[in-house]
């Protein structure tokens, strides 16, 4: 994985722009999402896609996350285990792009928790020079998924 250079050419790169804005980018148009996925693939990113509309239960959601992200057999199929396994995920090539289509079909609390976990993991992977980018597709730019990636102040140092 290459390190970004601090110059105008880098500032125009899609991956740089997404990472600067919290590692997540929302879409309402399929064509824009498809175009950005193609660009990221051409830049040597691995892409894993999920269709959230098929997740009728949390169990199905965790099963597909585990399957497509190739989590170990001990994955506990809960949010704590998701956080742990995402943080342990080995990201190869220039990074991993995770696409969540139809995110707005999930319960808002489920969607928010899921995105918070992925964004927190993206920040952690940056410490190891690994990029985890999240792309979400929803029907409307009015989808109320804000704020994301908040951190909790810890007094236990």
Buried (B, 14 or more C-beta within 10 A) or exposed (E): EEEEEEEEEEEEBBBBEBBEEBBBBBBBEEEEBEEBBEEBEEBEBBBEBBBBEEBEEBEEBBBBBBEEBEBEEEBEBEBEBBBBBBBEBEBEEBBBBBBBBBBBBBEEEBBBBBBBBBBBBBEBBEEEEBBBBBBBBBEEEEBEBEEBBEEEEEEEE
